[in-house]
Amino acid sequence: MSGPIAYLTGEYPRATDTFIQREVAALRAHGMTVETCSVRRTGPEHHTGPEQRLEAAQTFHVLEAVKSPIHLIRAHLAAFRRPKRWFGALRLAWRTSPGGIKPTLYQLIYLAEAAVLADHLRRRGITHLHNHIAKSSCTVAMLMSEMSGIPYSFTLHGPDIFFEPYRWRLDEKIARARFVACISEFCRSQAMAFSAPGHWAKLHIVHCGVDPSRYDAPAPEAPAHLLFVGRLAAVKGVPVLFEALRDLLPEHPGLHLTLVGDGPDRDGLERAARAMGLAPHLTFAGYRSQSEVAGLLAQSTALVLPSFAEGVPVVLMEAMAARLPVVTTRIAGVPELVEHGKSGLVVAPGDVVALRDALSEILGNGDTRRAMGEAGRAKVLAEFTSDGEGAWLAQLFKGYGAGTPPGGKRPGAGT
């Protein structure tokens, strides 16, 4: 690249998106200068460790600048020095609106944010913007690029954007992006479904990654301790897990489940646990730092994630790196990470009986747990390290910046 790049997402740093922090750190370790931008400022509950607090202090917050009239006017006056581009961004905002008064007003807010972001990036000498989570913050990135001429790329995750691809104009974002980093083969296939074949060559697979050294400990020997890590929201399938846990208790009366995370369904889940008589067997731990999660993994029998929709959950990578067997659901890109019967057990989403049986198999066989744990760590070391994925992503940034983009979905892979 000819200069520094910037990262943008809706909220950074966020306790549930630590993989973005690892990606930024990996790019910096590979010699790139990366500045961070966030549409909104995250609350202190997301700053679970010194890394998050440092990143929060160094991040530019777009919405706060927009709320300053002087800052907002100055940014738009600067953008209007190139009136053709400013009006082009206005037309793009109008054309990509899903329709209706409220969504159109949001498009104008995104336009205002785009001008402030463009002004900040110009002042910082940024030559490229990369976005994570391809919804509203990616709309801001797209409008910023049209307004300023600074190119952008984005990482496509899913699953929620695949529920409303036309609402978020995924087709337009792919068409205008310099390249798109898709987190899995499944994710790339969805991008292909909503874009013209002429853009498929710039759809590359860049896995989210973890630092395996953080989890390099002997295989845990905790015979009856399950761990769940994720948002406490409907999409995670926690009520299904509660039913499976209730069915397992006669066979495993000392079984305990720790739930790490928070979310809109926490109060309801706590009430449901009490009503089912599960409260003595549960710990609602709230958000925890990366180090604390690593410590919990080292004390657990298995990680369980009974989700209804996912991308490729980073917590599964963390558990596998910690030599922990995983029990999860057969959705989206998950089977690309977890091989059923080898590194974990993969069941149909929403199937209480299948989930119960899988957990019973894991809980009852120490040899199986150890074999799966070793296989899982080997998989992560081969394909899902933050350092390796950071090197590939740096190659993409540099190649596209120089006009010589790498070919293929992955290093050494075909199209």
N, C-alpha and C positions, 0 to 999 in steps of 0.2 A: 504494500500500500504506500501511497505517496505521503501519507500523514496519519494522524490518529483517527480511530474510529470511536463511535459511541454506541452504547446499548440503551434501548428504551423498552420499558414495559409499564403496565398500568400501576403496579405497586412494587417497589423495590427498596430494600430487601424485604422479602416476605418469608415467614417461617415455613410455609408450605412449598416454597420454590427455591430451596437452597441449591438445587442443581444449577440455577442461573449464576449464583455466586461462584460455584466451582468452575463453571465454564469461563467466566470472566477471569478468574485467577489463572486458569490454564492458558488462556490466550496471552495474558501478561507474562507468564513464565516462558512462553514461546517468542518473546521479544516484541509483542504488539503493545501499543499504547491504547488503552481502553478507558473511556470515561463513561459514567453511568448517569442515566436520566430516568425519572419516574414521573408519570402523570400525577399521582397522588403521593403524599407522604404516609408511610406506614406508621402504625401506632407502636408504642413501646413493647406491646405483647409479642411483636414479631422480632424484636431485637434480643434474641435468646442467648447471644454470646458476643464476644468481643469482635468477631468478624462482621456480624450484622451491624453492630453499632458503628464501626469504622466506615462500612459501606454507606450507611445512612447519612453520616456526616459529610461524605464526599459526593453525594448524589444531588443533581439539579432537579428541582421539583417544578414541573411545568405549570400545574394548576395554580400554585401559589404565585407564580410570576404573572399568570393571566389575571389574577384578582387585583393586581396593582395597575390602576389605570395608566399611570405614566409608562410603566414597562410595556403594557399592551399596545398603547398608541405608538411608542417608539419602534416596537417590533414591526407593526404594520406599515409604518412610514418607511422603514428600511426595506421591507419586502416590496413596497409599491415603487421603489426605484426601478424595478423590472415589472412594469404594469402588465405586460403580456403574460408573464408567469403568474402574477397574482390573480388575474382574471381567469387564467386557466385552472388554477386551484379552486376558485369559486365555482366554476362550471363543473369541475370534477366532483366537488362536494354536493352540488345540486343533483348531478346525474346519478351519483351512487347512493342517494338517499332511498330508503325502502318505501318512502311515501308517508303521508300523514304529517300533521302539524308538529307533534312532539319529536319524531325522528328527524325531521328536517331542521328543527331548532338544535338538536344535538349535532347535526352535521355542521352547523354554523359555529357551535362551540368547538368542535374538532378543528375547524378552520382557524379559529382564534388561537387555539393551542399550537397549531402547526406553525403559525407565524412567530410565536414566541420561541418555539423550539428551533426553528430555522435561524432566528437571530442569535440564539445562544450557540448553536453549532458553528455558525460563521465566525463568531467572536473567538471561539475556541480552536478554530482551524481544523475542524472535523471534516474528513473526506468521505466518510461512509457511515450510515446509520443501520444498525441491526435491531430488529424488534423480536421480542418473545411474546407469545400469546396473540394470535392473529385477529383479534376482534377490534375493540375501539382504539386501543393504542396503535394498532397497525394502520387503522384509518388515518390517525394523526401522522404516522410516518409517511404514508402514501401522499397525503396532502402537502406535507412538508417538502417532500421530494419534488413534487410538481411545482411548488412555489419557489424553491431555492436552486434546484438542479443538483442537489446532493443526492447521490443514489442511495437506495435502501435495499435490504434483504430482510427476511424474517424466518423464524423457526415456527413450523406448524406442528401443533401438538394434537389437538382434539381431546376428548370427543365432542365437546359442546359445540364447537364451530361447525361440525359436520351435521348437527341438527338444524342449523340455519345458515347454510352456505350462501344463499342468495341474499339474506338479510345483511350479511357482512361482506358481500361482494368479493368472495374468495377468488372468483375468476379474474376480476380487475386487479386485485392485489398481486396475484401470481403473474399476470401479464406485465405489470409495471416493475416488479421486483427484479433486481440484478440476478438473484438466485434465491431458492427456497431450501431451507434445511428441514427435512422431514424426519421425525424421530423414529420411524419404523417403515417397513415395507408396506404395512397396512395403511399408514398415514400417507405415504407416497401414492398409493393406489387411489385414495380419496381425492388427493390433489389432482391426479390425472383425470378423475371423473368430472371435475369442475374446471378444467382448463383445456385449451386447445392443444392438439398434439405438437404444434410448433414450439410449445414452452416446456415440454416434458424433459428435454435434455438438461434444463437448469434445476430440476427437482432432484436434489441429492439427499442421501440418508446420513444424518448426523445424530448418533445416539446421545441421549442424556447420559452422563457418566458419574462415577463415584471415585473416590480415592481409596483403593483397597487397603492401603497401609493403615488407615484409620480403624479398620475392622479386622486386622490380622491378629487374631487370638486363637487359642485352641478351641476346638468345637465345643459348644456349651453342653453341659450335662444337667439340664433342669427338666425333670421328668413330667411336670404337669403345669407349665407356665406358657400360655399363649400370649402373643403380642400382636396388636393391631396398631398401625400408624396411618393416619389420614384425617381428612376433614370429616367432622361428624355431620354428614349431609346424606340425603336420601340415596344419592347415587352410589354410595359406598356399601350399601347392603347390610348394615350392622344388625337390623332386626333379624335377618336370616341367621347371622352368626349367633345371636342370643338364643334362638330356637335350637340350633345345633348344640350349643353349650349346655342348655337345659337337658337335652337328651343324653349328653355324655356324662353328666354328673353321677348317675348311679354306678357307672363303671369306674369313674375317676373322681371320687368325692373331694379330693384336695385340689382339683383343677382351678386355676386362676387365670383371668384374662385382664391384661392391662391395655387400656385404650389411650394412645398418645394422639393428641390433636384436639381441636375445638371446632365449633361450627353451629349452624342454625338449629340443628336437631339435638343438641346436647341435653337440654332440659327434658325433652320428650323421651330420649333414650334412658335417662336416669330414672324417670318415672316408670317406664316399661320394665327396666331391670328390677325395680323394687316390686312391681306387681307380679313378676315372674319368679320372685324369690331368689334372684341372682345377685342381689347387691353384695352379699358377703364374698362373692367370687369375682368381683369386678373392682378395678381401680380406674377411675377417670383421671388421667394424669395431666390433661391440658397440653399446651405446647411445650416442647422440650428442645434444647439445643442439640446440634449434631453430636456433640460429645456425650450428652445424656442418652440420646437414642442409641448410640454405639454401646454404651454401658448396659442398656436394657436388652439389646440384642444378645449380648454376652451372657445374659442370665435367663434366656428363654429357651423353650423347647422348639417352637416353630413360630413363624410369622404367618398370620392369616389375613387375607384381603379378599372379601367376598363381593367385590364391586359388580355393579350392573353396567358400568361404562368407564373406560380408562383410556389412556394413551399407552405408554409403557411405564408403569409406576416405578419411580426411582427407589422407593422404599423396598421394593422387591430386590433391586440390585444391591442395596445396602445389606439386606438380610443374607443374600447369597454370598456376598463378599465376606460376611461374618460366619460363613460355614453353617448357616441355619437353613433347614428345609423350609419351603414355603408351600402354603396351600392357598390357591387363588382360583380365579374364574377364567373360562375360555372365551375371552373377548378381545377384540381389536388386535393390538400388537403384542399382547401378553405371551402367546405361544412362541413368539420369536425370541423371548428371553427365557421362559421356563419350559423345559422339556418334561412332559408328563412322565412320571415314573423314574426319571433320572435325577433332576435337580429339585423336584417338588411334585405336587399333585395338582392337576388342573381339572376343575369340575364345571358343570353347567351353572350359569348364574341363576340365583333364585332357588336352587334345588337344596332344600334343607337336608334331605336324607343323604345325598351325595357328599355334601359338605361334612356332615357328621361322620360318615364312614371314612372319608379321607383323613379327618383329624384323628379318628380312632386308630387308623393304621399308623400314622406318624407317632402318636403318643405311645403306642404299644411296642415299638420296635426300635431299639437303640441303634442296631446295625444299619437299618434303613436310613435313620436320621443322619448318621455319620457319612454314609455313602452319598446321600443327596447333598449334604453340606459341602463335601469336597468337589462334587461335580458342579455345584452352583458357583463356587468360588472360581473354578477354572473357566467357566463361561464368562463371568464378569471380567476376569483378567484378560481374556482373549478379545472381547468386543465392547466392553462397557466401562472403560476407565476414563476419567475426566482428562487425564493427560493425553491419552491416545486420541480421543475425540476432539480435544482442543487443537492438537497438531493438524488433524484433518480439516477442521474448521478454519484454522489459520491459513492452510493451503488454499482453501476456497476464497477467502478474503483477498489474499495476495494474487492469486491467479486471475480472478475476475477484475481486480483493480488494475492489473497489468495488461488486460485484454487477452489473456491466454488461459481461459478457464479450464480446470481439470475435467477430463472426461469420465463418465461412469457415475454410478450411484454412490459407490464407496471406493476407497483406494484399492486398485487392482481389480475392481469389478467391472462388468460390462454395463451397458445402458439398460 
